[in-house]
Amino acid sequence: MNRRTFIKSTSLAGVTLTLPNAIFSLDSTRKGVEFGLIADVHKDIMHDADYRLKAFIAAASKKDLDFILQLGDFCRPYDYNRSFLNIWNSYKGDRYHVLGNHDTDGGFTRDQTRAFWGMAENYYAFDKKGIHFIVLDGNDPNPKPWSGYNRYIGERQKQWLIDDLKRTTNPTIIFSHQTLELESDGVSNMKEIRQIIEDANKDAGYHKVMCCISGHTHTDFMTQINGVYYVQINSASYRWVGSKYKVIRYSKDIDKKYQWIKYTIPYKDPLYTFVKIKQDSIIIASKKTRFVGPGPKEMGLSQPGPHDPIVPTISNFKMKL
C-alpha cells in the first residue's frame, strides 16, 4: 500500500492497522505500557514554549505513566533555558530525550546539549514491562560530498542497532527525531536503517520491531513499509512555512523578541499525545486544536502532499496487534 492509497482509504480521525504475528510478553493481568510523547516544542523559537511544556507535564502527571519522552528540537543549552528544562525535570516519573537537529543550533555540540539535558548517551535502549524501546540519533555527520544539515546514522550507531536488536527478545518500538520513511527530509540513509529493521524481523520470525515513531516534520501521518509502521508525531507548537508566507500573528513585542514565529503557522493549544500498548493494540491518543491566525487555505499555501499534511492535529491511530 503506497502513501497516497493509504490516505485515500483511511480517515485521519481514526485509523486501524494490522500488525501480523506480533508476539507479546505482557502479562494479561497488567494494564500494559502507557507513555507520553511531545515533539518539537522549539523553546528557542516559540514565545510560549514554557506554557506548552507545562501543559504536557500537568497532563502527564495526572496519569499513571511508565515514562515520558520528548522527540527532539526541544531547547538549546543556553543558561536562560534552564527554567524551561526545569519544567521537564519536574515530572516525577521516568523521562527520556531524543536529540533533534535544532538542539545544537548556535554552534553547540551534541555533547553540550546532552550534558545540559542530563542525557547520558546519544542513542540508547530501555525496557518497560516486556517492551523494548530504542532511541536513535539521526544527527551523525553526513558523509562527504553530502551537504546540508546532518541527518544521518553512522556506521558505529548502525552496528549498535544491529547488535541491540539481536540481543533483545522483546517486541520493539524505535524513536528518532527525523523520520525513517519520508525521504525528502528524513534520515538520509533511512533505507539502510529500514533494512536493518526488516532483517531483524525476518531473523526473529515475527514483527519484532512493531513501529518507528518520529517528530521533526511537524505533521500528522502514519504509514506501513514492509510490515513496519511509521508514525510522525506533530509539533507541540507550529508548522514552518518560510519567508514567502510570513505573517505577524502575535504582538509587535513578541515578534521583535521571537523573530522566527512569523515564518510559522502556530497552533493555538499545545499538541502532545499518550500512547497505550496492550496485548492486542497500540493506541495513539488524538489531540486537536486550531491555527493562530490564517491557516494554509487562507494563505494560499498548497499542501505538500498526502504524506505531509499541514494540520493542527495528532490523530487517533490504533494499530491492531
Salt bridges, closest charged atoms under 4 A:
GLU34 OE2 - LYS63 NZ 3.98
ASP40 OD1 - HIS42 NE2 3.69
ASP40 OD1 - HIS177 NE2 3.95
ASP40 OD1 - HIS218 NE2 3.28
ASP44 OD2 - ARG76 NE 3.72
ASP48 OD1 - ARG52 NE 2.80
ASP50 OD1 - LYS43 NZ 2.77
ASP64 OD2 - LYS31 NZ 3.66
ASP66 OD1 - LYS129 NZ 3.11
ASP73 OD2 - HIS42 NE2 3.31
ASP73 OD2 - HIS177 NE2 3.24
ASP94 OD2 - LYS128 NZ 2.34
ASP105 OD2 - ARG76 NH2 3.89
ASP105 OD2 - HIS102 ND1 2.59
ASP111 OD1 - ARG114 NH2 2.85
ASP127 OD1 - HIS132 ND1 2.95
ASP137 OD2 - ARG110 NH1 2.56
ASP140 OD1 - ARG110 NH1 2.78
GLU155 OE2 - LYS158 NZ 2.74
ASP164 OD2 - HIS132 NE2 2.63
ASP164 OD1 - ARG167 NH2 3.58
GLU181 OE1 - ARG3 NH2 2.71
GLU183 OE2 - LYS191 NZ 3.66
ASP185 OD2 - HIS216 NE2 3.08
GLU192 OE1 - LYS158 NZ 2.39
ASP255 OD1 - LYS262 NZ 3.09
ASP269 OD1 - LYS268 NZ 3.79
ASP308 OD2 - ARG239 NH2 3.04
